[in-house]
Amino acid sequence: MLKSYKTEINPTPEQRLKINRTIGVCRFVYNFYLAHNRELYESGKKFMTGKDFSKWLNNSYLPDNSDKAWIKEVSSKSVKRSLEDGYAAFRKFFDHKAGYPRFKKKDVSDPKMYFVRNNPGDCFCERHRIKIPTLGWVRLKEKGYIPTAKDGYSIKSGTVSKQAGRYYVSVLIDIPSPERDKNNYADQGIGIDLGVKELAVCSSGTVYRNINKTAKVKQLEKQLHRAQRSLSRMYGNLKKGGATQRKNISKQKLKVQRIYKRMNDIRTDYMNKTISETVKTKPPYVTLEDLNVRGMMKNRHLSKAVAGQKFHEFRTRLTAKCHQNGIEVRIADRFYPSSKRCHCCGKVNRGLKLSDRIFRCECGYVADRDFNASLNLRDTEAYSIA
């Protein structure tokens, strides 16, 4: 079983320079690939795949353009991976699964430095450091988190990324699948109703709060507003020909990124704890709603709250965690009326509004709206296996 591990690293100044240069080249090649295919389309020529573009880049373009020789100075594996990512983005667009690929912007997008294990001496991990091709030994800030080679684990591939001025490594390791004993599972499954008021309401009665309403996140949102306002003034002063220097703008952008990173880490940490507590109860199955997040984001009154709850990431992480522990993940039909159906008699209340937080039925059943929805999700038969 392949499992990913991500942790922060502490590279030397020379290693930071190599990482930044590699990430910059990958971003340039990705954008070059998108622009080249756009030119081919406008001239009526055939679309070029990632492999064909790599051959054209190395055999035709670079020999005739010596000013772009710095492309060959970084890891070729990272450059080829960026072209594969560009081709995958085009494939999703052709299959009507995503929009047209966008260009990656510096300090906005998140390109990565890719590496793969080709030789036994590559991708070697010890307790406090990891060996990465083209970088050598890099110190880890979190010791003992990644399984080491002494324990019999080997790294297949990985990436190095940069976020808010900090560097991270993510590796893919082949570990043995855990033994699953069905006899230890609980007698009943769990239905989870995701919402804006609370992050998740479980059919077991557990309620996980909305982390965005806590004092710490609200304080960070205030700091973010002030930092963004200051950055906007710097840009405005620069356009007017003021004395604002670009170096100060770069410092302020880094402040904004760090606040964003801090808020995202708080949300992700709480999400992981929620998922871990749910999986530890060992239910035979977990049922979720097939939420139309894209449609919910069109509501300008709820879009910010919906984005802060990170419903898609919650579903992705919960599915992966359940699969590791042998728990079945059920996805209820998108049009299943979980909130409007009475769990007692099964009657559907079509007139139920979003503002009605207490569900009341003619049969006398009264319950919290979200708890009633979680019970219906637990017992529904209109589902698919994730």
C-alpha positions in Angstrom: 0.0 0.0 0.0 1.3 3.4 -1.0 1.1 6.1 1.6 2.2 9.8 1.5 4.1 11.6 4.2 4.5 15.4 4.2 6.8 17.3 6.6 8.8 20.5 6.7 12.5 20.6 5.8 15.3 23.0 6.7 17.5 23.3 3.5 20.7 25.3 3.4 20.9 28.6 1.5 22.5 26.7 -1.5 19.7 24.1 -1.4 17.1 26.9 -1.2 18.6 28.5 -4.3 18.4 25.2 -6.2 14.8 24.6 -5.1 13.7 28.1 -6.1 15.4 27.8 -9.5 13.9 24.4 -10.2 10.4 25.6 -9.2 10.9 28.7 -11.4 11.9 26.6 -14.4 9.0 24.2 -14.0 6.6 27.1 -13.9 8.2 28.6 -17.0 8.1 25.3 -18.9 4.5 24.7 -17.9 3.4 28.1 -19.2 5.5 27.7 -22.3 3.7 24.4 -23.1 0.3 26.1 -22.7 1.3 29.0 -24.8 2.8 26.8 -27.5 -0.4 24.7 -27.9 -2.4 27.9 -28.1 -0.3 29.1 -31.0 -0.7 25.7 -32.7 -4.5 25.9 -32.3 -4.7 29.4 -33.7 -2.5 28.4 -36.7 -4.7 25.3 -37.3 -1.9 22.8 -36.5 -2.2 19.6 -34.5 -2.2 19.5 -30.7 1.2 18.6 -29.1 1.3 16.1 -26.2 3.7 16.5 -23.3 6.2 13.9 -24.7 6.2 15.5 -28.1 6.7 18.9 -26.7 9.7 17.6 -24.6 11.3 16.2 -27.7 10.7 19.5 -29.6 12.0 21.5 -26.7 15.3 19.5 -26.3 16.0 18.8 -30.0 14.8 21.9 -31.8 14.0 24.8 -29.6 17.0 24.9 -27.1 19.7 24.3 -29.7 18.5 27.4 -31.6 17.9 29.5 -28.5 21.0 29.6 -26.4 19.5 32.3 -24.1 17.2 29.6 -22.7 20.0 27.2 -21.8 19.2 27.6 -18.1 16.3 25.2 -18.6 18.8 22.3 -18.8 20.5 23.3 -15.5 17.8 21.9 -13.3 16.5 18.4 -12.8 15.1 16.9 -16.0 12.6 14.8 -14.0 11.0 17.9 -12.6 10.7 19.5 -16.0 9.2 16.4 -17.6 6.7 16.1 -14.7 5.6 19.7 -15.2 4.9 18.9 -18.9 2.9 15.8 -17.8 0.9 18.0 -15.5 0.2 20.4 -18.3 -0.9 17.5 -20.6 -3.1 16.1 -17.8 -4.8 19.6 -17.5 -5.5 19.6 -21.2 -6.9 16.1 -21.1 -9.3 17.1 -18.3 -10.4 20.1 -20.5 -10.9 17.9 -23.5 -13.0 15.5 -21.4 -15.2 18.3 -20.1 -14.0 17.7 -16.5 -12.4 21.1 -16.0 -11.9 24.5 -17.5 -9.1 25.6 -19.9 -5.7 25.3 -18.2 -4.5 28.6 -16.7 -1.0 30.0 -16.6 0.9 29.6 -13.3 1.9 32.9 -11.6 4.9 33.5 -9.4 4.1 33.6 -5.7 0.5 32.7 -6.5 0.5 29.2 -7.9 2.0 26.2 -6.2 4.4 24.4 -8.6 6.6 21.7 -7.1 10.0 20.1 -7.6 9.5 16.5 -8.5 12.0 13.7 -7.8 11.9 9.9 -8.3 14.0 7.0 -7.1 16.1 5.7 -9.9 19.1 4.3 -8.1 19.4 2.5 -4.7 21.3 5.5 -3.3 18.5 8.0 -4.2 15.6 9.0 -2.0 17.2 7.7 1.2 15.7 8.7 4.5 17.1 8.7 8.0 15.6 9.8 11.3 16.6 13.5 11.0 17.5 13.9 7.3 16.5 12.9 3.8 18.5 12.5 0.6 17.0 14.1 -2.4 18.4 13.8 -6.0 20.2 17.1 -7.1 20.0 18.4 -3.5 21.8 15.8 -1.4 21.1 15.5 2.3 18.4 17.8 3.6 17.6 18.2 7.3 14.1 17.4 8.5 12.4 19.7 11.1 10.2 16.8 12.4 12.4 13.9 13.3 11.2 10.3 13.1 8.0 11.1 11.2 8.9 9.6 7.9 9.6 5.8 8.0 13.3 5.1 7.5 15.2 2.7 5.3 16.5 0.9 8.5 12.9 -0.2 9.1 12.7 -1.6 5.6 10.8 1.2 3.9 11.8 2.8 0.6 10.7 6.1 -1.0 9.2 5.7 -4.5 9.0 9.4 -5.4 8.3 12.8 -3.9 8.0 16.5 -4.3 9.5 19.6 -2.7 7.3 22.6 -2.4 7.5 26.1 -1.0 4.6 27.8 0.9 4.8 31.2 2.6 8.6 31.1 2.6 8.8 27.6 4.2 9.9 24.4 2.4 8.1 21.0 2.6 8.8 17.6 1.2 6.1 15.0 0.4 7.2 11.4 -0.2 5.4 8.3 -1.4 6.3 5.1 0.6 5.3 1.6 0.0 4.1 0.2 3.4 2.4 -3.1 4.2 -1.4 -3.0 4.4 -2.7 -3.2 8.0 -4.6 -6.3 9.0 -8.3 -5.7 9.2 -10.4 -7.6 11.7 -14.1 -7.2 10.8 -15.1 -8.5 14.3 -13.8 -5.4 15.9 -16.1 -3.1 13.9 -19.1 -1.4 15.5 -22.6 -2.7 15.0 -23.9 0.3 13.2 -22.6 2.7 10.5 -22.4 6.4 10.7 -24.1 9.1 8.7 -22.4 12.5 8.5 -24.2 15.7 7.6 -21.8 18.4 6.6 -23.0 22.0 7.0 -22.2 25.6 7.4 -23.5 26.1 11.0 -21.5 23.1 12.2 -18.7 21.3 10.3 -20.2 17.8 10.8 -23.1 16.3 12.7 -22.9 12.5 13.1 -25.7 10.1 13.6 -24.0 8.9 16.7 -24.8 12.3 18.3 -21.3 13.8 18.0 -21.3 17.4 16.8 -18.1 18.9 15.4 -18.1 22.7 15.6 -17.4 25.2 12.9 -13.7 26.1 13.5 -14.1 29.3 11.5 -16.3 30.8 14.3 -13.6 30.4 17.0 -11.8 33.4 18.4 -8.4 32.4 17.0 -9.6 32.2 13.4 -11.5 35.5 13.6 -8.4 37.2 15.0 -6.4 35.9 12.1 -9.1 37.1 9.7 -8.7 40.6 11.2 -5.0 40.4 10.7 -5.4 39.2 7.2 -7.7 42.2 6.3 -5.2 44.7 7.7 -2.3 43.0 5.9 -4.2 42.9 2.6 -5.2 46.6 3.0 -1.6 47.6 3.6 -0.5 45.6 0.5 -3.2 47.2 -1.6 -2.0 50.7 -0.5 1.6 49.8 -1.4 0.5 48.8 -4.9 -1.5 52.0 -5.3 1.4 54.1 -4.1 3.7 52.3 -6.6 1.3 53.0 -9.5 1.2 56.7 -8.6 5.0 56.8 -8.7 5.5 57.0 -4.9 8.5 56.0 -2.9 7.2 52.4 -2.2 9.9 49.9 -3.0 9.3 46.5 -4.5 11.3 44.8 -1.8 8.8 46.1 0.8 5.9 44.8 -1.4 7.6 41.4 -1.4 7.8 41.5 2.4 4.2 42.4 2.8 3.1 39.7 0.4 5.0 37.2 2.5 3.1 38.4 5.6 -0.2 37.9 3.8 0.8 34.4 2.7 1.9 33.4 6.2 -1.5 34.4 7.7 -3.3 32.4 4.9 -1.0 29.5 5.7 -1.7 29.7 9.5 -5.5 29.8 8.9 -5.3 26.9 6.5 -3.2 24.8 9.0 -5.8 25.4 11.8 -8.6 24.2 9.5 -6.7 21.2 8.2 -5.6 20.2 11.7 -9.2 20.3 13.0 -10.4 18.4 10.0 -7.8 15.6 10.5 -8.8 15.3 14.2 -12.4 15.1 13.3 -11.8 12.4 10.7 -9.5 10.5 13.1 -12.1 10.4 15.9 -14.7 9.2 13.5 -12.6 6.4 12.1 -11.4 5.3 15.5 -15.0 4.2 16.4 -14.6 1.6 13.6 -18.0 1.8 12.0 -18.7 -0.8 9.2 -19.6 2.1 6.8 -19.7 5.9 6.7 -22.3 7.7 4.6 -21.8 11.3 3.2 -23.8 13.6 1.0 -22.9 14.2 -2.6 -22.8 18.0 -2.2 -23.0 20.4 -5.1 -20.2 22.6 -3.8 -19.9 24.5 -7.1 -23.6 25.4 -7.0 -23.3 26.4 -3.3 -20.4 28.7 -4.1 -22.7 30.7 -6.4 -24.7 32.0 -3.4 -22.9 35.2 -2.5 -24.3 35.1 1.0 -22.8 31.6 1.8 -19.8 31.3 -0.5 -17.3 32.5 2.0 -18.6 30.1 4.7 -18.8 27.2 2.3 -15.2 27.8 1.1 -14.0 27.9 4.7 -15.5 24.5 5.5 -13.6 22.8 2.8 -16.2 20.1 2.0 -14.4 18.5 -0.9 -11.1 18.2 1.1 -13.1 16.7 4.0 -14.6 14.0 1.7 -11.2 13.2 0.1 -9.4 12.9 3.4 -12.2 10.8 5.0 -12.3 8.5 2.0 -8.6 7.9 2.1 -8.6 7.3 5.9 -11.5 4.9 5.7 -9.9 2.9 2.9 -6.8 2.4 5.0 -8.9 1.0 7.8 -11.2 -1.2 5.7 -14.3 1.0 6.2 -16.8 1.3 3.4 -17.6 4.9 2.2 -21.1 5.5 0.9 -22.0 8.6 -1.1 -25.7 9.3 -0.9 -27.5 10.4 -4.1 -27.3 14.2 -4.6 -31.1 14.6 -4.8 -31.8 12.4 -1.7 -33.9 14.6 0.7 -32.0 13.8 3.8 -32.9 17.1 5.5 -36.5 17.1 4.5 -37.4 13.5 5.3 -38.7 12.5 8.6 -36.6 9.7 10.1 -39.6 8.4 12.1 -42.4 8.1 9.5 -40.5 8.8 6.2 -42.7 11.7 5.1 -40.9 14.4 3.1 -41.5 18.0 4.1 -41.1 19.9 0.8 -41.8 23.3 2.5 -38.8 23.1 4.9 -36.7 26.2 4.7 -32.9 26.7 5.3 -33.8 28.9 8.3 -35.8 26.1 10.0 -33.2 24.6 12.3 -35.6 22.3 14.1 -37.4 19.6 12.1 -41.0 19.1 13.1 -43.2 16.4 11.5 -47.0 15.8 11.6 -46.4 12.5 13.3 -45.0 14.3 16.3 -41.3 13.7 15.6 -39.1 16.7 16.7 -35.4 16.7 16.2 -32.5 19.0 15.2 -32.5 19.4 11.4 -28.9 18.3 10.9 -29.2 15.3 13.3 -32.3 14.2 11.5 -30.4 14.4 8.2 -27.5 12.4 9.6 -29.9 9.6 10.6 -31.4 9.5 7.2 -28.0 9.3 5.6 -27.1 6.4 7.8 -30.1 4.4 6.8 -30.4 5.4 3.1 -30.3 2.8 0.4 -29.8 5.3 -2.4 -26.0 5.4 -2.4 -22.9 4.6 -4.4 -19.6 3.2 -3.1 -16.7 5.7 -3.2 
